[in-house]
Amino acid sequence: MLIVFDMDGIFIEERSSWKIIHKKFGIDNSDLVQKYIDGEIKDKEFLDGDIKRWRERGIKREDIVRVFNEIPLTEGTEKCLQFFKERMHTAIISGGIDLLANRIASFGIEHVFANGIEFKGDVPWRGILRVPIRKKDIILKDLIKKLDLERKDVVVVGDTRYDLGMFEIAGISIAFNAKEDIIKHADFVVKKRDLREIIKIWKNNFEA
């Protein structure tokens, strides 16, 4: 089996790890967000636009790493990941930043798919697109094929409409502190901000 987690909004409260950096350093990217929503720019242009503003603000690699190392993780993160690591394959599929995903992966994530930052020295230069925000399902399909699994053996934990494509593929879908537009598509709903609730769902429904 395989359990796949979105990252932002699941392991951290903020729904965008990119937005965390914007907030920390007082950068407004609302115009880029709107252009992306309106289809005027694509994923790579969106990432590059964000990073350009970081560079212009003088942000360095060490600043980004420090912010992500200090951000609190959701209650129960370590226990949840250790629990599932002992039972099945584990993965993160996220449009968020790999520097944060790799920190979380140390608790028990086997496969990490997240977007990255190309640096010139210590200067953030451009984005590395690995996970198109609207096409996470493509990444999941490839992983299922690589692991030689069937869709019924896949669990997906998500929180926004960008996870719906993965929900449609999964045998079991779990909405975690999610928006209403995704809750109605989930098999299970967690409203408490504690990842140990997912362990409870598994024990109560899928273990003898």
C-alpha positions in Angstrom: 0.0 0.0 0.0 0.9 3.7 -0.3 -0.1 6.7 1.7 0.4 10.1 0.0 0.3 13.4 1.9 0.0 16.9 0.5 2.4 19.0 2.5 1.2 22.6 3.0 -1.9 22.8 5.2 -1.2 19.2 6.4 2.2 19.2 8.1 2.1 23.0 8.5 -0.9 25.3 9.2 -0.2 27.7 6.3 -1.5 26.3 3.0 1.5 27.6 1.0 5.1 27.2 2.0 5.9 29.8 -0.7 3.5 32.2 1.1 5.4 31.7 4.4 8.5 33.3 2.9 6.4 36.2 1.4 4.9 36.8 4.8 8.1 36.6 6.7 9.9 39.2 4.5 6.9 41.4 3.8 6.6 40.6 0.1 3.3 41.0 -1.8 2.7 38.5 -4.7 -1.1 38.9 -5.0 -0.7 40.1 -8.6 1.1 36.9 -9.5 -1.4 34.8 -7.7 -4.2 36.4 -9.7 -2.4 36.0 -13.0 -2.0 32.3 -12.2 -5.6 31.9 -11.3 -6.6 33.7 -14.5 -4.3 31.4 -16.6 -2.1 34.3 -17.7 1.0 32.6 -16.3 1.9 28.9 -15.9 3.5 27.1 -12.9 7.1 27.8 -13.8 6.5 31.5 -14.5 4.7 31.7 -11.1 7.7 30.1 -9.3 10.2 32.3 -11.1 8.2 35.4 -10.4 8.1 34.7 -6.6 11.8 33.9 -6.5 12.7 37.1 -8.4 11.0 39.1 -5.7 12.9 37.2 -3.0 16.1 37.9 -4.8 15.3 41.6 -5.1 14.6 41.7 -1.4 18.0 40.3 -0.7 16.8 36.9 0.7 19.5 34.2 0.7 19.4 30.5 1.0 20.2 30.6 4.7 17.2 32.8 5.3 14.9 30.4 3.6 16.3 27.4 5.4 16.1 29.1 8.8 12.4 30.0 8.3 11.6 26.4 7.4 13.6 24.9 10.2 11.8 27.1 12.7 8.2 26.7 11.5 6.2 24.4 13.9 4.9 21.2 12.4 1.4 19.9 13.0 0.8 18.0 16.2 1.4 14.3 15.7 3.6 14.6 12.6 6.4 12.3 13.8 4.1 9.7 15.3 1.8 9.6 12.3 4.7 9.2 9.8 6.4 6.5 11.9 3.1 4.6 12.2 2.5 4.5 8.4 6.2 4.0 7.6 6.0 0.6 9.4 2.9 -0.4 7.3 3.3 0.9 3.8 5.1 3.1 1.3 4.9 6.8 2.2 5.1 9.9 0.0 4.7 13.7 -0.2 3.3 15.2 -3.4 3.2 18.9 -3.0 3.5 22.1 -5.0 5.4 23.5 -2.0 9.1 23.8 -1.4 11.4 20.8 -1.2 13.6 22.4 1.6 10.6 22.0 3.9 9.5 18.7 2.5 12.9 17.2 3.1 12.8 18.2 6.8 9.4 16.5 7.2 10.6 13.4 5.2 13.2 12.7 8.0 10.3 11.5 10.2 9.4 8.7 7.8 8.6 9.8 4.2 10.0 7.5 1.6 9.2 9.4 -1.6 9.3 13.2 -1.9 7.9 15.2 -4.8 8.0 19.0 -4.3 9.1 22.0 -6.2 12.5 23.5 -5.6 14.7 26.6 -5.9 17.8 26.8 -8.1 20.4 28.9 -6.4 23.4 30.8 -7.8 25.7 30.6 -4.8 23.4 31.5 -2.0 21.1 33.6 -4.1 17.7 32.2 -5.1 17.6 32.4 -8.9 14.7 30.4 -10.4 12.2 27.7 -9.7 12.5 24.0 -10.2 9.1 22.7 -11.3 8.5 19.1 -10.3 4.9 19.2 -9.3 2.4 21.2 -11.3 -0.1 22.5 -8.8 -3.1 21.5 -10.9 -1.7 18.2 -12.0 -0.5 16.3 -8.9 -2.4 13.3 -10.2 0.2 12.8 -12.9 2.9 12.5 -10.3 0.8 10.0 -8.3 0.0 7.9 -11.3 3.7 7.6 -12.1 4.5 6.6 -8.5 1.7 4.0 -8.5 3.2 2.5 -11.6 6.7 2.6 -10.2 5.7 0.8 -7.0 3.5 -1.7 -9.0 0.4 -0.9 -7.0 -3.3 -0.8 -7.8 -5.3 2.4 -7.2 -7.4 0.7 -4.5 -4.2 0.4 -2.4 -3.6 4.1 -2.3 -4.5 6.5 0.5 -4.4 10.3 -0.1 -4.4 13.0 2.5 -5.2 16.5 1.2 -6.8 19.8 2.1 -7.6 21.8 -1.1 -9.2 21.5 -4.5 -5.7 21.0 -5.9 -5.7 17.5 -4.3 -9.0 16.4 -5.9 -7.2 14.8 -8.8 -5.3 12.6 -6.4 -8.5 11.9 -4.5 -10.1 10.6 -7.7 -7.2 8.1 -8.1 -7.0 6.9 -4.5 -8.9 4.0 -3.0 -9.1 6.0 0.3 -9.3 9.8 0.5 -8.9 11.8 3.7 -9.6 15.5 4.0 -7.5 17.1 6.7 -8.6 20.5 8.0 -9.9 21.0 4.5 -12.0 23.5 2.7 -15.6 22.6 2.0 -15.1 22.1 -1.7 -13.0 19.1 -1.0 -14.7 17.6 2.1 -17.6 16.3 0.1 -15.3 14.3 -2.1 -13.5 12.6 0.8 -14.1 9.2 2.4 -13.0 10.5 5.8 -12.8 14.0 7.3 -10.4 15.2 10.0 -11.4 18.5 11.6 -8.9 18.4 14.5 -5.5 19.7 13.7 -3.7 16.6 14.9 -2.2 14.0 12.5 -2.7 11.3 15.0 -6.4 11.4 14.0 -5.3 9.7 10.8 -3.9 6.9 12.8 -7.2 6.5 14.5 -9.0 6.3 11.2 -6.7 3.6 10.0 -6.9 1.5 13.2 -10.7 1.9 13.5 -11.4 1.0 9.8 -8.6 -1.0 8.3 -6.8 -3.0 11.1 -8.4 -6.0 12.7 
